[in-house]
Amino acid sequence: MDLQLANQVVIITGGASGIGRTTAEYFRREGSRLVLGDAQAEALAAAVTELRAAGAEVVGETVDVRDYAACQRLVARAADTFGRVDVLVNSAGIGGPTMFFAETIPADWQDLIAINLVGVMHCCRAVTDRMIAQHSGRIINLASEAGKGNEKRIVVYGATKGGVITLTRGLAVELGRHGITVNAVCPGVTRTPMTSYITDEMEREWARMYPLGRLGRPEDIAPLITFLASPQASWITGQAISVSGGFGRS
Ligand SMILES: NC(=O)c1ccc[n+]([C@@H]2O[C@H](COP(=O)([O-])OP(=O)(O)OC[C@H]3O[C@@H](n4cnc5c(N)ncnc54)[C@H](O)[C@@H]3O)[C@@H](O)[C@H]2O)c1
């Protein structure tokens, strides 16, 4: 299927690593023009160099999504470089401490909320004026299966992702009349640098909870993101779609 994403201008936060990095590769194969934003300057530069060597039109912008002005600069960079912004993928995020809620203190939650929830709000707000003016746009937010059901020891992480899901639904309702779709993708546990603490032995153990018998890989998540960005997904909005090997079924 031709996803008709050639020349589309795609911003990916968290584009230097994991799901965001693999998603950049999938958009590159479609001929999209890429703007990667990430807090890790070195990894970002490496991703830009690799994608460019593979033929992509791509720029990178160091950004901390906790900083609204930086998110505005990221969007301005995309518009200045490529003239428009068609797609925003919010993949920047952190896992935070794996501790029982009763063992945490408020300081343990601040970055989780500031990056995983407020950071997504910042980037969404930074693109909305432009997408409204264009009367088109696609926003795809990385939430999580934990945002639907939540789990012990990642309660605040799950709460931020639940926030992303309801943010997504609310924005879909507000922005639909402007031709903008907003959807959330909810991965189950996926092997990336964020989950590098997972050993193969742990995967074998945890995989028993997954009907498809394994944990995820970024390549399991990126195809849905590119599909949601495509014209074929023009009647899908306000959804929180699980990609989780059958772990979650809501
Ligand atoms: N890996 C999983 O099991 C899993 C499961 C469900 C959801 N997710 C979500 O998917 C998204 C991507 O996760 P991943 O597994 O690819 O992780 P990752 O750590 O490989 O990539 C996340 C990227 O976000 C960047 N980032 C972190 N804080 C930032 C900030 N303040 N400003 C800008 N960039 C920042 C990091 O530098 C990194 O490059 C996250 O939102 C995560 O919560 C991951």
The ligand as an ORCA input file, in Angstrom:
! r2SCAN-3c Opt
* xyz 0 1
  N       9.534      0.975     25.403
  C       8.360      0.664     25.934
  O       8.168     -0.422     26.529
  C       7.206      1.624     25.819
  C       5.919      1.136     26.101
  C       4.845      2.006     26.013
  C       5.034      3.326     25.651
  N       6.294      3.785     25.397
  C       6.445      5.195     25.051
  O       7.013      5.316     23.766
  C       7.784      6.527     23.708
  C       9.178      6.205     23.201
  O       9.807      5.348     24.138
  P      11.083      4.472     23.777
  O      10.873      3.150     24.380
  O      11.378      4.612     22.341
  O      12.183      5.203     24.686
  P      13.665      5.707     24.367
  O      14.254      6.033     25.680
  O      14.367      4.762     23.457
  O      13.385      7.059     23.539
  C      12.829      8.174     24.151
  C      13.523      9.414     23.607
  O      12.921     10.551     24.238
  C      13.950     11.473     24.504
  N      13.592     12.357     25.604
  C      13.469     12.045     26.929
  N      13.178     13.140     27.643
  C      13.127     14.173     26.757
  C      12.875     15.553     26.888
  N      12.652     16.122     28.074
  N      12.861     16.308     25.780
  C      13.113     15.768     24.571
  N      13.381     14.460     24.380
  C      13.378     13.677     25.464
  C      15.159     10.623     24.879
  O      16.357     11.356     24.730
  C      15.024      9.467     23.909
  O      15.752      9.706     22.725
  C       7.768      7.112     25.126
  O       6.779      8.111     25.197
  C       7.382      5.923     25.979
  O       6.775      6.292     27.190
  C       7.371      2.948     25.449
*
